[in-house]
């Protein structure tokens, strides 16, 4: 595995990325396998559990709120980045949802429209590749 290759942009065609946050209580790395979409140097993911009164339900989202410095491994390359929850009802939010649903619906047997509407969109702005 390589760590943050300069001049190597991430591939968009992989099925999963491996997203690592820092545990908000433990301080230990926490990695999840998750669907992703890519626009330029921003990785988008959807947290299917959404939020409850503005508070994210997923632990990985809570972790990134405390420590936004994260890593994303796509194929065999790991990238450093800064994670954030995408503001709801913005153009970026709508574009992220559309991107993920359109990428995964053709290969998934169930309808992903509800997932695309109710999930919490998360973005990781990757560090420059220079």
Order of alpha helices (4+ residues) and beta strands (2+ residues): beta-beta-beta-beta-beta-beta-beta-alpha-beta-beta-alpha-alpha-beta
